[in-house]
């Protein structure tokens, strides 16, 4: 059986979120009047008979506007307004005082507490409705801005997560390729050349491998185009010596140029140093971590080639 769907029902817009309007007055008849005036706005009207009850509602709900009677028996409207401002949720909520009479001193105190208006009692229905409608629309606009900001933040997090996942996949594929190419030969020269080919351009613009003897002296070097031992700056040469002596990655950044020097440790000692040359910006944490992993794999491949040649 074919079920036909109503296209108008499918296209129906989502239900509008109602704004909460808090009316604070100790007289029940005032609540009846306010509710009858404001009900045509189609919002959610919440009635509180005292300042204490109003504060309980404020802890539970968010309000677009608060209509607050100045004269109440337990704590008056001005004191209630002061307490309302202490809560983060209601610190910026518009407060409209309803009062039969307001003097200049009372008005100054009310505005200092963040009151946005005073409405004389008995209220004029059209005036009350129009003022409340303005604050409700402002609240609704702010809510839309908050929703859009949350959506943008969620999208940014999603894009960052996707980029991170893609980077992780790219990294894993690269390391798999490194392991595969370095294990193709047990001869030292092809192994070193494979290492240099893999290093550029993934890890740097140029690469150089300096092999060292048991005393840490360079006995041989091999590099990509434009990379040779003699042309290395003094700072990089010093970093090479530190990499051999400390067995730790050394990083040099000078004049916008950078160098990462990765010791290749195998058989209980440093066999060489992989020197990666490029811009200082290239040498970020992720790139250096990847260089360490490549150096570890290269050290194993060189050790295998050394042991094979020694047999």
Beta strands, then each sheet from edge to edge (+ up, - down):
strand 1: 20-24
strand 2: 44-48
strand 3: 65-69
strand 4: 94-99
strand 5: 115-120
strand 6: 206-212
strand 7: 218-223
strand 8: 250-254
strand 9: 257-266
strand 10: 269-279
sheet 1: 2+ 1+ 3+ 4+ 5+
sheet 2: 7+ 6- 10+ 9- 8+
end
